[in-house]
């Protein structure tokens, strides 16, 4: 039978080991935390750069690019001058988004101060793709005007004062009428009056 004092690790040795562990410092977790934070920061910066430079790459809207885009649309569906048909929309008046949209309240009263109200007054012709579509386009006039007022109501006057804003509105009018009709009725839009007050 073996003596308890003859075991490879007697109680005095175990006590010495435990005392040594208490005196020795545990390895610090700080370098691992810093490394992890640096890795997360690097991934975040690279992800943001990839998104903004590759995925979210919208071209700047300029007059020349918009004209080229409209020309390409026209070229995809050539119409002779005899086939051109127009529908006139006279004086569409709409309230634009107030500026600022949510102004601060008056300190002396509980009422909200209203933002400056702006209006747009536009008249335009819609060029149809063929004369046969005129009756169909007229059928959608009321729905189109309703949706156009919604689109204009969501714009502020700064957007419509720029050339880019007008080209964007022109494209939205074409897309809106084509979307309502569920086919390509409209080829182009020509403004005859464009007033922003």
Secondary structure, DSSP 4 states (H G I P E B T S, - for coil): ---GGGSSS-HHHHHHHHHHHHHSPPPPSHHHHHHHHHHHHHHHHHHHHHIIIIIT-PPP--HHHHHHHHHHHHHHS---GGG-EEEEEEEEEEEPPPBSTTPPBPSSSSSBPPPBP-EEEEEEEEEES-GGGHHHHHHTHHHHHHHHHHHHHTS-HHHHHSHHHHHHHHHHHHHHHHHHHTS--EEEEEEEEEEE-
